[in-house]
């Protein structure tokens, strides 16, 4: 078990948990496909912003997938009534924040972003952020949480072309770090001394994905994933080589940018726990 994580690694792990947690929140209601969860989150985010439609080509670019792949997933979401086409592109159908099945799931996405900020604050990893006076609206926070989640989902696309693989690696990183995500950060030169192995079937269960699909995808990610007697472990080199360092740097920039956006929406950084919509979310269950 890891007692604590170096600050840079802790940020990377917390962002990975945000991505995996957002997908886990949405797959039960939009279909057991990572791509559809990410597309739906994008469409909700854009729709909440004055009903702005997104063309399918823009959806593919935002989620990091080819146009034809995006088109198929959009067609599936349209068939299930989760999105619809209007002039200019696609929007989320209906009123997602009033839908009894979807609203709690979207609130959970928001609350996972709040939990990330609360943990950063506890670890003294939040930068000084000026917040204008006024009340915080959680729907503004949901839009920023969606933007940050999608930015994390895109961060490693140069090495992982498929969104599914990026989410699976994020889930594995969060699972390997385990309880260390709840500890105060260690000195900056301390790395993961011992990841907690995770079973692929538990990742599948946590993300509500078919176990056979998860097992097959991890088998093809041997450059990033090591198989041990106790389960799967993300190879440290995947995080610390030049490409991994570039992803970490881009993730930190994205985090800082989106924290600034939250500040403009008057997020209570001095007491982040007061921003929860439904309460502190449970960590993903990796056993």
N, C-alpha and C positions, 0 to 999 in steps of 0.2 A: 504494500500500500504506500502511496506517495503521501508524505506528511504535508508538503506544501509545494507550490509551483513558483518558478521564477516569474516576475511580472509579465514579460512578453509572452511566455508560454501560457500563463493563466488567461490573458486576454484572448489568445487564440482558442483556448479550450472553451471559454465562456461563449465566444461567438459561434463555435461549432455546436454547442448545446442549444443556442438560440435557433440556429438553422434546423437542427434535428427536431427540436421541440415544436417549431412552427409547422413542419411537415407532419409530425405526429398528431398535431391538433386538427389538421384538415383532412388527412387521408380517410378517416372513417366516414366523412360526409360527402366528399367529392369524388371518391373512388380510390382504390388502392394503387395509385400511381403517383410517384413523386412529382413527375412533370405536371400533372393536373393540379396538385396542391399548390405548386409554385405559380402556375398560370392563374389559378383562381385568386391567389393572394395578390398578384399583380393587378388583376382586373378589379378587385374590390378596392385596392388602393387608388387606382385611377378613377374609378366610378365615384368614390367619396370626394374626389376633387372636382366638383362641379360637373359630374357625369361625363368626364372626358373619355371618349372612346379610344381604343388602341388597335391599330391595324395588325393583322396576323404577323406580318413581317417584323413589326416592332415587338410583338410578344416573343417571337423567336430570339431576337437580339437581346431582350431584357432577361430572358431565362437561360440563354446560352444553348440553343438547339437549332438545327436546320429548319428552314421554312416548312418543308413538307411534314416534318415531325410535329412542329407546332400546330400546323393546320389540322392534323389528325386528332391531336389532343383537344384542340378548340372545338372540333366537330363533336367529339365525345361529350365535352362539357355542355355544349349546346343541346345535345340529344337528351341529357339528363336534366335540363332546365336550369343549369347553374350560370349560363351566360347567354347573351343574345347579341345579334348583329344589328347595329344601327348605322346611319350615315357616318362614315369615317372609320368604322371598325367595330370592335367588340367591347361590351360592357358586362359587368356582373348583373345578372337578372334579378328583378324584384328589389326588395329592400333587405339586404343581408343582415343588417344590424337589428332588424325586427323579426327575423326568421328564428323560430324557437330551436331549430337544429343547428343553424349556422352562428347565431349571435354568441352563444357561449364559447364556441370554438375560436371565433375571432377575438373575443375578450381574452382568451388564453394566450393567443399570439401576443397581444399587447402586454399581458402580465408577465410573459417570459422575458420581454425586453425590460420591463421594470425590475425583474429579479436580477438580470444581468447588471443593471445600474446599481442596484442595492449591494451586490457582491463586489463590484468595483469600488464602491464607496467604503465598504467594510475593509477592503484591502488597501485603502489609501491610494487607489489608482485612478481616481477621477481628477481630471484637470480642473483648474479654477474656471468656473463658468458663470458669467453674469446673466441673471434671469430678470426680465422686466416684470413689474408688478402686474397682478391680475390672476384670474382663475385658469386652471389647466383643464382642457377638454380632452378626454381620453381618445376621442375619435381622431384628433390631431396626432396623438401619440401612436395610434394604430397605424396611421399612414407612414410615420417615420419608422416604426418597427418593421413594417413591410419592406420599406426601402432598404433598411439595414440587412434584413434577412436575405433579400435578393442580391445585395452586394456581396454578402458572404458566400452565397451560392455560386456567384460568378468568379470568385477570387482565384480559384485554381483551375480554371477552364483550359489553360494552356497545357496542363498535364492530364486533365480528365475531361474529355469531350462531353461525356454524358452527365446530365444533372443527377441521375440516379447514383452514379458512382461518387460524385462529390458529396451528396447527402449521406451516403453510406460511410464514407471516410470521416465525415463530420460526426456522425453518430458514434463511430468507433473511437474517435478521439475523446469525445465526451465520456463515453463509457470507460475507457482506459484510465482517464484522469480520476473518475469516480469522486470520492469524498474530498479529494484535494481541492475541488472547485469551491468548497465551503470554507476553506482555510485562508488565513491571511497570507499574502504573497511572501515568498522567501527572497533572499538576496538575488540580485539580477543574474548572477553566474550559476545559479543552481538549476539543473535540468531534471527531467523525469528519471529518477533512479530505478524505478520499477513500475511499469504500467500494470494495471489490473487487467488480466485477460478477460475477454468478453466472448460469449458464445454467439454465433451468427443467428441462431434461432431466437435469442433474446432481442437482438437488434430488429429482426423481422417483426417480432411481437410488439416491440415498443413503437415501431413506425407503422404498424398495421399493414405490412407488406407480405407477399407470399414468401414462405421460408425458402423454397427452391430457387426463387429469383435471387434472393439475398445471398444464398450460398454460392450460386453460380457467379454472381458479380464479384464477390470477394475473391473467388478462386482466380479470376482474371486480373486482380489487382495485386499480384505478388510483389511488384516493385515497391508497394506502399504497405502491404499487410504481411505480417509474419504469423505462421501457425505454430502455436505452442501447445504443450500438453493441457494447459488450462483453458485455451481458447485462442481468440484472435487478438493480435497486438499491432498497433501502428508502429512501423519502423521509425525510430528517432531520426534517421537520416532524411526521411521524407519531410520532416519539419525543419531540419537544420542545414540542408544543402542550399545551393544558391537559389534554386527555384522556391524552396520552402521559405527562405528568408524574404524573398520578394513578395510571396503571398502574405507573410506576417506583416511586412511593412505596409502593403496595400490595405490590409485589414485594419491596421491601426489608423491609417488616414481616413478610411471610411467611417470607423467608429467615431473619431473626433468630429468629422463633418456632421454626422447624424446626431451626436450629442448637442452640437451647436443648433441644429434644427429644433431639437426638443426644447432647448433653452428659449428659442424665439416663441415657442408655444407655451412658455411659462411652466415647464415641467419642474416639480419641486425637488431639485437636486439636494437641498438641505435635509429633506425627509422623504426619500424615494418610496418608502413603504406606504406612504399615504396615497400614492397614485394607483395602487392596485384596483382593478375593476372587480375582481372576484376573489382576490386573496393570493397569497404566495403559492405559485404552482408547485406541485410535487415534481421532483426530479424524474427523468425518464427511468424506467425500471429495467436495468440490465442485470438483475440478479444479485 
